[in-house]
Amino acid sequence: MIAEETITWHVACNIEDIPENGGACALIEGEQIAIYNFSRRGEWYATQNQCPHRQQMALSRGMIGSTGANNEPKVACPFHKKTFSLQTGECLSGDDYTIKTYPVKIADGQVYVGV
């Protein structure tokens, strides 16, 4: 029998608090979570804010874009340019790092992150 994971939705911010095609950080349950408004794609993402490469709280300030034949959304750490999938958290730079990803939903002008 597989136990279902329970998601608790938290109001992170208003949608206008996150720049278009950029990110910002919110403190949710004691953890810094980076939230990205990928407006070119009409999509929202959330990941841990800490880059696992040098343990810096910086991913919310990283550049977002797409890569590969499947146009996978990604974020690049602003310091050392390690790139991570916004969908899976996998490091796309060939390194053995991963980051946590979180579900995001938009309702009534607010951004919700599921933890």
C-alpha positions as CSV (number, residue, x, y, z in Angstrom):
1,M,0.0,0.0,0.0
2,I,1.4,3.4,-1.0
3,A,0.8,6.3,1.4
4,E,-0.4,9.5,-0.3
5,E,1.7,12.5,0.4
6,T,-0.2,15.4,1.9
7,I,0.4,18.8,0.5
8,T,-0.2,21.9,2.6
9,W,-0.8,25.0,0.5
10,H,0.8,28.3,1.8
11,V,0.1,31.8,0.5
12,A,3.6,32.9,-0.5
13,C,2.9,36.4,-1.9
14,N,0.8,38.3,-4.4
15,I,1.5,37.6,-8.1
16,E,2.8,41.2,-8.7
17,D,5.5,40.5,-6.1
18,I,7.4,38.2,-8.5
19,P,8.9,39.9,-11.5
20,E,7.9,38.6,-15.0
21,N,10.5,36.1,-16.2
22,G,12.3,36.3,-12.9
23,G,12.1,35.1,-9.3
24,A,11.9,36.1,-5.7
25,C,12.2,34.3,-2.4
26,A,9.6,33.6,0.3
27,L,10.1,32.1,3.8
28,I,7.7,29.2,4.2
29,E,7.8,26.9,7.2
30,G,11.3,28.1,8.0
31,E,12.7,27.4,4.6
32,Q,13.7,29.8,1.9
33,I,11.7,28.9,-1.3
34,A,12.5,30.5,-4.7
35,I,9.4,31.3,-6.7
36,Y,9.6,31.9,-10.5
37,N,7.2,33.7,-12.8
38,F,8.1,32.2,-16.2
39,S,5.7,34.6,-17.9
40,R,7.1,33.8,-21.4
41,R,5.7,30.3,-20.9
42,G,2.7,31.2,-18.8
43,E,4.1,29.0,-16.0
44,W,5.0,29.3,-12.3
45,Y,7.7,27.2,-10.5
46,A,9.1,26.9,-7.0
47,T,12.3,25.4,-5.7
48,Q,14.6,25.5,-2.7
49,N,16.5,28.8,-2.7
50,Q,19.8,27.3,-1.7
51,C,22.2,26.3,-4.5
52,P,23.7,22.9,-3.5
53,H,27.0,23.7,-5.2
54,R,28.2,26.3,-2.7
55,Q,25.3,26.3,-0.3
56,Q,24.4,29.9,-1.2
57,M,20.8,31.3,-0.9
58,A,20.7,32.6,-4.4
59,L,18.6,30.6,-6.8
60,S,15.7,33.1,-6.7
61,R,18.0,35.6,-8.3
62,G,19.1,33.2,-11.0
63,M,18.3,33.5,-14.7
64,I,15.5,31.4,-16.0
65,G,15.2,29.9,-19.5
66,S,14.7,26.7,-21.5
67,T,17.0,24.1,-22.8
68,G,17.1,21.0,-25.0
69,A,14.8,19.5,-27.5
70,N,12.0,19.2,-25.0
71,N,12.3,22.9,-24.1
72,E,12.8,22.1,-20.4
73,P,12.5,25.1,-18.1
74,K,15.6,25.8,-16.0
75,V,17.2,28.2,-13.6
76,A,20.9,29.1,-13.5
77,C,22.6,30.0,-10.2
78,P,23.8,33.6,-10.5
79,F,27.2,32.8,-9.0
80,H,28.5,29.7,-10.6
81,K,26.0,29.1,-13.4
82,K,25.0,25.6,-12.4
83,T,21.7,25.0,-14.0
84,F,18.7,23.0,-12.6
85,S,15.4,21.8,-14.1
86,L,12.5,23.7,-12.7
87,Q,10.3,20.6,-13.2
88,T,12.5,17.9,-11.6
89,G,15.3,19.7,-9.7
90,E,17.9,17.7,-11.6
91,C,21.2,19.5,-12.3
92,L,21.5,20.1,-16.0
93,S,25.2,21.0,-15.9
94,G,26.3,17.4,-15.6
95,D,27.0,17.6,-11.8
96,D,25.6,15.3,-9.2
97,Y,23.3,17.9,-7.5
98,T,19.6,18.1,-7.2
99,I,17.3,20.7,-5.7
100,K,13.8,20.4,-4.2
101,T,10.9,21.5,-6.3
102,Y,7.4,22.5,-5.0
103,P,4.0,22.7,-6.7
104,V,2.6,26.2,-7.3
105,K,-0.9,27.3,-7.9
106,I,-2.3,30.8,-8.6
107,A,-5.7,31.9,-7.2
108,D,-7.3,35.2,-6.6
109,G,-4.1,37.1,-7.4
110,Q,-2.0,35.2,-4.9
111,V,0.8,32.6,-5.3
112,Y,0.5,29.5,-3.3
113,V,3.3,27.0,-2.7
114,G,2.6,23.4,-1.7
115,V,4.9,22.0,1.0
